[in-house]
Amino acid sequence: MSQVPFESRLGEFARLPVSEFVLHREPMLLLDRVISLAPESAVCEWCVSQDSVFFVPGLGVPSYIGIEYMAQCMAVHGGACERARSFPPPRGLLLGTRQFQTQLQYFADGTTYQATCKKLISNAQGMSSYDCRILLEDQAVAHAIISVLQEPRGEIFHE
């Protein structure tokens, strides 16, 4: 029996709910769905709603929450890569954000956005950096370089 290539397994995960790949749950699960996955990148999507835990009535979701949208896209990428290897989603820790820029003050109610992440570098100890963006109709409205520490497979962070 032939083994399905890693890239093909990732591609099969597109359009699945984000909850399939991350440990986050409501109300902190901010993304709605996976749009695409590749070995070094991911694209996820969400629609801003008044039900969001961060929603400010009459304004929307503050743009600084964009860091969390991008970080959750990174978590989806890490979780999908682990699932493609038949492992559960790993725990992770956001280590830092550099060069965060946004063109918005708020993410608007009823508007659909996409978060993208592209892996820049990673090491065997689980540290990675990603180039992340938030898109509105294919135009970048936010950008950051985000670093994370992903739990090494089979190990548990001490609590």
DRENPA-3360 file (N, C-alpha, C; in nm, 2 decimals, always signed):
BEGIN
1 = MSQVPFES = +0.08/-0.12/+0.00/+0.00/+0.00/+0.00/+0.09/+0.12/+0.00 ~ +0.06/+0.22/-0.09/+0.14/+0.34/-0.10/+0.10/+0.44/+0.01 ~ +0.19/+0.52/+0.05/+0.17/+0.62/+0.15/+0.13/+0.75/+0.08 ~ +0.03/+0.82/+0.13/-0.01/+0.95/+0.07/+0.09/+1.05/+0.11 ~ +0.14/+1.13/+0.01/+0.25/+1.23/+0.03/+0.19/+1.34/+0.13 ~ +0.29/+1.39/+0.21/+0.26/+1.49/+0.31/+0.18/+1.61/+0.25 ~ +0.23/+1.66/+0.13/+0.16/+1.78/+0.07/+0.02/+1.74/+0.03 ~ -0.01/+1.62/-0.02/-0.14/+1.58/-0.05/-0.23/+1.58/+0.07;
9 = RLGEFARL = -0.18/+1.52/+0.18/-0.26/+1.52/+0.30/-0.29/+1.66/+0.35 ~ -0.20/+1.75/+0.34/-0.23/+1.89/+0.38/-0.34/+1.95/+0.29 ~ -0.33/+1.92/+0.17/-0.43/+1.98/+0.07/-0.57/+1.92/+0.10 ~ -0.58/+1.80/+0.15/-0.71/+1.74/+0.19/-0.78/+1.82/+0.30 ~ -0.70/+1.89/+0.38/-0.75/+1.96/+0.50/-0.82/+2.09/+0.47 ~ -0.80/+2.14/+0.35/-0.86/+2.27/+0.32/-1.01/+2.27/+0.33 ~ -1.06/+2.38/+0.38/-1.21/+2.40/+0.40/-1.26/+2.33/+0.53 ~ -1.17/+2.27/+0.60/-1.22/+2.21/+0.73/-1.22/+2.32/+0.84;
17 = PVSEFVLH = -1.30/+2.30/+0.94/-1.31/+2.40/+1.05/-1.17/+2.41/+1.11 ~ -1.14/+2.53/+1.16/-1.01/+2.56/+1.23/-1.00/+2.47/+1.35 ~ -1.11/+2.44/+1.42/-1.10/+2.36/+1.54/-1.04/+2.22/+1.52 ~ -1.03/+2.17/+1.40/-0.97/+2.05/+1.37/-0.82/+2.05/+1.40 ~ -0.76/+2.17/+1.40/-0.61/+2.17/+1.40/-0.55/+2.25/+1.52 ~ -0.64/+2.31/+1.60/-0.59/+2.39/+1.71/-0.65/+2.35/+1.84 ~ -0.59/+2.38/+1.95/-0.65/+2.35/+2.08/-0.75/+2.46/+2.13 ~ -0.75/+2.58/+2.07/-0.84/+2.68/+2.10/-0.99/+2.64/+2.09;
25 = REPMLLLD = -1.07/+2.69/+2.18/-1.21/+2.67/+2.17/-1.29/+2.80/+2.20 ~ -1.41/+2.81/+2.17/-1.49/+2.93/+2.19/-1.48/+2.97/+2.34 ~ -1.47/+3.10/+2.36/-1.48/+3.21/+2.27/-1.35/+3.25/+2.21 ~ -1.24/+3.19/+2.24/-1.11/+3.23/+2.20/-1.07/+3.17/+2.06 ~ -1.15/+3.09/+2.00/-1.13/+3.04/+1.87/-1.18/+3.15/+1.77 ~ -1.09/+3.23/+1.71/-1.13/+3.35/+1.64/-1.14/+3.32/+1.49 ~ -1.08/+3.22/+1.43/-1.09/+3.20/+1.29/-1.20/+3.10/+1.26 ~ -1.26/+3.11/+1.14/-1.37/+3.02/+1.10/-1.33/+2.90/+1.02;
33 = RVISLAPE = -1.25/+2.92/+0.92/-1.22/+2.80/+0.84/-1.08/+2.81/+0.77 ~ -1.03/+2.70/+0.73/-0.91/+2.68/+0.66/-0.93/+2.70/+0.51 ~ -0.86/+2.79/+0.45/-0.87/+2.81/+0.30/-0.77/+2.72/+0.23 ~ -0.64/+2.73/+0.27/-0.54/+2.65/+0.20/-0.43/+2.61/+0.30 ~ -0.36/+2.50/+0.27/-0.25/+2.46/+0.35/-0.14/+2.41/+0.26 ~ -0.02/+2.44/+0.29/+0.10/+2.39/+0.22/+0.21/+2.36/+0.33 ~ +0.31/+2.29/+0.29/+0.42/+2.26/+0.39/+0.48/+2.38/+0.46 ~ +0.48/+2.50/+0.40/+0.54/+2.61/+0.46/+0.44/+2.73/+0.48;
41 = SAVCEWCV = +0.31/+2.71/+0.46/+0.22/+2.82/+0.47/+0.07/+2.78/+0.49 ~ -0.01/+2.87/+0.53/-0.15/+2.85/+0.55/-0.23/+2.98/+0.53 ~ -0.36/+2.96/+0.49/-0.45/+3.07/+0.47/-0.58/+3.03/+0.55 ~ -0.62/+3.12/+0.64/-0.75/+3.09/+0.71/-0.84/+3.22/+0.69 ~ -0.97/+3.20/+0.72/-1.06/+3.30/+0.70/-1.16/+3.32/+0.82 ~ -1.21/+3.44/+0.84/-1.31/+3.46/+0.94/-1.39/+3.58/+0.90 ~ -1.51/+3.59/+0.95/-1.60/+3.70/+0.93/-1.62/+3.76/+1.07 ~ -1.60/+3.89/+1.07/-1.62/+3.97/+1.20/-1.77/+3.97/+1.23;
49 = SQDSVFFV = -1.79/+3.94/+1.36/-1.93/+3.94/+1.41/-1.94/+4.01/+1.54 ~ -2.06/+4.05/+1.58/-2.08/+4.11/+1.71/-2.07/+4.01/+1.82 ~ -2.07/+3.88/+1.78/-2.05/+3.77/+1.88/-1.90/+3.76/+1.92 ~ -1.81/+3.82/+1.85/-1.67/+3.81/+1.89/-1.64/+3.86/+2.03 ~ -1.56/+3.79/+2.10/-1.53/+3.83/+2.24/-1.46/+3.97/+2.24 ~ -1.40/+4.01/+2.13/-1.33/+4.14/+2.13/-1.41/+4.25/+2.06 ~ -1.53/+4.22/+2.02/-1.61/+4.32/+1.94/-1.64/+4.44/+2.03 ~ -1.62/+4.56/+1.97/-1.66/+4.68/+2.03/-1.78/+4.74/+1.96;
57 = PGLGVPSY = -1.90/+4.74/+2.03/-2.02/+4.79/+1.96/-2.00/+4.92/+1.88 ~ -2.05/+4.92/+1.76/-2.04/+5.04/+1.68/-1.90/+5.06/+1.61 ~ -1.80/+4.98/+1.64/-1.67/+5.00/+1.59/-1.62/+4.87/+1.52 ~ -1.63/+4.76/+1.58/-1.57/+4.63/+1.53/-1.47/+4.57/+1.62 ~ -1.38/+4.49/+1.57/-1.27/+4.43/+1.65/-1.15/+4.52/+1.63 ~ -1.09/+4.56/+1.75/-0.97/+4.64/+1.74/-0.86/+4.57/+1.65 ~ -0.79/+4.65/+1.58/-0.69/+4.60/+1.48/-0.57/+4.53/+1.55 ~ -0.54/+4.56/+1.68/-0.43/+4.49/+1.74/-0.47/+4.34/+1.77;
65 = IGIEYMAQ = -0.59/+4.31/+1.76/-0.63/+4.17/+1.77/-0.59/+4.09/+1.65 ~ -0.55/+4.16/+1.55/-0.49/+4.10/+1.43/-0.37/+4.01/+1.46 ~ -0.30/+4.05/+1.56/-0.18/+3.96/+1.60/-0.24/+3.82/+1.64 ~ -0.35/+3.82/+1.71/-0.40/+3.69/+1.75/-0.46/+3.61/+1.63 ~ -0.53/+3.68/+1.54/-0.57/+3.62/+1.41/-0.46/+3.55/+1.34 ~ -0.35/+3.63/+1.33/-0.23/+3.57/+1.25/-0.17/+3.46/+1.33 ~ -0.16/+3.47/+1.46/-0.10/+3.36/+1.55/-0.19/+3.23/+1.54 ~ -0.32/+3.25/+1.53/-0.41/+3.13/+1.52/-0.39/+3.07/+1.38;
73 = CMAVHGGA = -0.37/+3.15/+1.28/-0.34/+3.09/+1.15/-0.21/+3.01/+1.15 ~ -0.11/+3.06/+1.23/+0.02/+2.98/+1.25/-0.01/+2.85/+1.32 ~ -0.10/+2.86/+1.42/-0.13/+2.74/+1.50/-0.20/+2.64/+1.41 ~ -0.29/+2.68/+1.32/-0.36/+2.60/+1.23/-0.25/+2.53/+1.14 ~ -0.15/+2.60/+1.09/-0.05/+2.54/+1.01/+0.03/+2.44/+1.09 ~ +0.07/+2.47/+1.21/+0.14/+2.37/+1.29/+0.06/+2.25/+1.32 ~ -0.07/+2.27/+1.35/-0.16/+2.16/+1.38/-0.19/+2.07/+1.26 ~ -0.20/+2.13/+1.15/-0.23/+2.06/+1.02/-0.11/+1.97/+0.98;
81 = CERARSFP = +0.01/+2.03/+1.00/+0.13/+1.96/+0.97/+0.15/+1.84/+1.06 ~ +0.12/+1.85/+1.19/+0.12/+1.74/+1.28/+0.02/+1.64/+1.25 ~ -0.10/+1.68/+1.21/-0.21/+1.59/+1.18/-0.17/+1.51/+1.05 ~ -0.11/+1.57/+0.96/-0.07/+1.50/+0.83/+0.03/+1.39/+0.87 ~ +0.10/+1.41/+0.98/+0.19/+1.30/+1.03/+0.13/+1.21/+1.13 ~ +0.00/+1.22/+1.15/-0.08/+1.14/+1.24/-0.06/+1.17/+1.39 ~ -0.03/+1.30/+1.42/-0.01/+1.34/+1.55/-0.12/+1.44/+1.59 ~ -0.15/+1.46/+1.72/-0.25/+1.56/+1.76/-0.19/+1.70/+1.75;
89 = PPRGLLLG = -0.28/+1.80/+1.76/-0.23/+1.94/+1.75/-0.14/+1.97/+1.87 ~ -0.03/+2.04/+1.85/+0.07/+2.07/+1.95/+0.02/+2.19/+2.03 ~ +0.07/+2.20/+2.15/+0.06/+2.33/+2.23/+0.17/+2.42/+2.18 ~ +0.14/+2.55/+2.19/+0.24/+2.65/+2.14/+0.23/+2.77/+2.23 ~ +0.33/+2.85/+2.21/+0.35/+2.98/+2.29/+0.39/+3.09/+2.19 ~ +0.32/+3.19/+2.18/+0.36/+3.31/+2.10/+0.48/+3.38/+2.18 ~ +0.59/+3.38/+2.11/+0.71/+3.44/+2.18/+0.73/+3.59/+2.15 ~ +0.69/+3.64/+2.04/+0.71/+3.78/+2.01/+0.65/+3.82/+1.87;
97 = TRQFQTQL = +0.63/+3.95/+1.86/+0.58/+4.01/+1.73/+0.68/+4.12/+1.70 ~ +0.72/+4.12/+1.57/+0.80/+4.23/+1.52/+0.73/+4.29/+1.40 ~ +0.76/+4.42/+1.38/+0.71/+4.49/+1.26/+0.56/+4.49/+1.24 ~ +0.48/+4.49/+1.35/+0.34/+4.49/+1.33/+0.29/+4.62/+1.27 ~ +0.22/+4.61/+1.16/+0.17/+4.73/+1.09/+0.03/+4.70/+1.05 ~ -0.06/+4.80/+1.06/-0.20/+4.78/+1.02/-0.25/+4.91/+0.95 ~ -0.33/+4.90/+0.86/-0.40/+5.01/+0.79/-0.53/+5.04/+0.85 ~ -0.58/+4.96/+0.94/-0.71/+4.97/+1.00/-0.71/+5.00/+1.15;
105 = QYFADGTT = -0.81/+5.06/+1.20/-0.82/+5.08/+1.34/-0.91/+4.96/+1.40 ~ -1.01/+4.92/+1.31/-1.10/+4.81/+1.35/-1.12/+4.72/+1.24 ~ -1.14/+4.59/+1.26/-1.19/+4.50/+1.17/-1.35/+4.51/+1.17 ~ -1.40/+4.54/+1.05/-1.55/+4.58/+1.04/-1.64/+4.47/+1.06 ~ -1.75/+4.49/+1.13/-1.86/+4.40/+1.14/-1.91/+4.35/+1.01 ~ -1.93/+4.22/+1.00/-1.99/+4.16/+0.87/-1.89/+4.15/+0.76 ~ -1.76/+4.18/+0.78/-1.66/+4.18/+0.68/-1.58/+4.05/+0.69 ~ -1.54/+3.99/+0.58/-1.46/+3.87/+0.58/-1.32/+3.90/+0.55;
113 = YQATCKKL = -1.23/+3.85/+0.63/-1.08/+3.87/+0.62/-1.01/+3.74/+0.61 ~ -0.89/+3.74/+0.56/-0.81/+3.62/+0.56/-0.68/+3.65/+0.63 ~ -0.63/+3.55/+0.71/-0.50/+3.56/+0.77/-0.41/+3.46/+0.70 ~ -0.29/+3.50/+0.67/-0.20/+3.42/+0.60/-0.07/+3.41/+0.68 ~ +0.00/+3.29/+0.67/+0.13/+3.28/+0.74/+0.22/+3.20/+0.65 ~ +0.34/+3.24/+0.64/+0.45/+3.18/+0.56/+0.57/+3.16/+0.65 ~ +0.61/+3.03/+0.67/+0.72/+3.00/+0.76/+0.85/+3.06/+0.70 ~ +0.92/+3.13/+0.78/+1.05/+3.19/+0.74/+1.16/+3.10/+0.78;
121 = ISNAQGMS = +1.15/+3.05/+0.91/+1.26/+2.97/+0.97/+1.21/+2.89/+1.08 ~ +1.27/+2.77/+1.11/+1.23/+2.69/+1.22/+1.35/+2.61/+1.26 ~ +1.34/+2.56/+1.39/+1.45/+2.47/+1.43/+1.39/+2.34/+1.50 ~ +1.48/+2.25/+1.53/+1.44/+2.12/+1.58/+1.38/+2.13/+1.72 ~ +1.41/+2.24/+1.79/+1.35/+2.26/+1.93/+1.21/+2.32/+1.93 ~ +1.15/+2.35/+1.81/+1.02/+2.39/+1.80/+1.00/+2.54/+1.78 ~ +1.11/+2.62/+1.77/+1.09/+2.76/+1.75/+1.08/+2.79/+1.60 ~ +0.99/+2.88/+1.57/+0.96/+2.92/+1.43/+0.93/+3.07/+1.42;
129 = SYDCRILL = +0.96/+3.12/+1.31/+0.91/+3.26/+1.27/+0.84/+3.25/+1.14 ~ +0.73/+3.33/+1.14/+0.64/+3.34/+1.02/+0.62/+3.48/+0.98 ~ +0.61/+3.50/+0.85/+0.57/+3.63/+0.79/+0.42/+3.62/+0.78 ~ +0.34/+3.70/+0.85/+0.20/+3.69/+0.85/+0.13/+3.82/+0.80 ~ +0.02/+3.80/+0.74/-0.06/+3.91/+0.68/-0.21/+3.89/+0.71 ~ -0.28/+4.00/+0.71/-0.43/+3.99/+0.70/-0.47/+4.06/+0.57 ~ -0.55/+3.99/+0.50/-0.60/+4.04/+0.37/-0.75/+4.07/+0.37 ~ -0.78/+4.18/+0.30/-0.92/+4.22/+0.28/-0.93/+4.23/+0.13;
137 = EDQAVAHA = -1.01/+4.14/+0.07/-1.02/+4.14/-0.08/-0.88/+4.14/-0.15 ~ -0.80/+4.05/-0.10/-0.66/+4.03/-0.16/-0.56/+4.14/-0.14 ~ -0.60/+4.24/-0.06/-0.51/+4.35/-0.03/-0.47/+4.34/+0.12 ~ -0.33/+4.35/+0.15/-0.28/+4.34/+0.28/-0.33/+4.46/+0.36 ~ -0.39/+4.44/+0.48/-0.43/+4.55/+0.56/-0.36/+4.54/+0.70 ~ -0.28/+4.43/+0.72/-0.20/+4.42/+0.84/-0.08/+4.32/+0.81 ~ +0.03/+4.34/+0.88/+0.15/+4.26/+0.86/+0.23/+4.25/+0.99 ~ +0.29/+4.13/+1.01/+0.38/+4.12/+1.12/+0.47/+4.00/+1.10;
145 = IISVLQEP = +0.58/+4.00/+1.17/+0.67/+3.88/+1.18/+0.64/+3.83/+1.32 ~ +0.60/+3.70/+1.33/+0.56/+3.64/+1.46/+0.64/+3.52/+1.49 ~ +0.70/+3.51/+1.61/+0.78/+3.40/+1.65/+0.70/+3.32/+1.75 ~ +0.71/+3.18/+1.74/+0.64/+3.09/+1.83/+0.73/+2.98/+1.87 ~ +0.69/+2.92/+1.98/+0.75/+2.79/+2.03/+0.65/+2.69/+2.03 ~ +0.67/+2.59/+1.95/+0.57/+2.48/+1.94/+0.62/+2.36/+2.03 ~ +0.53/+2.30/+2.10/+0.57/+2.19/+2.19/+0.64/+2.08/+2.11 ~ +0.76/+2.04/+2.15/+0.82/+1.93/+2.07/+0.73/+1.80/+2.08;
153 = RGEIFHE = +0.72/+1.73/+1.97/+0.64/+1.61/+1.97/+0.67/+1.51/+2.08 ~ +0.56/+1.48/+2.15/+0.58/+1.38/+2.26/+0.62/+1.44/+2.40 ~ +0.64/+1.57/+2.40/+0.68/+1.63/+2.53/+0.57/+1.72/+2.58 ~ +0.57/+1.75/+2.70/+0.46/+1.84/+2.76/+0.53/+1.95/+2.83 ~ +0.48/+2.08/+2.80/+0.54/+2.19/+2.87/+0.50/+2.18/+3.02 ~ +0.59/+2.21/+3.11/+0.57/+2.20/+3.25/+0.47/+2.32/+3.29 ~ +0.37/+2.28/+3.37/+0.28/+2.38/+3.41/+0.31/+2.43/+3.55;
% end
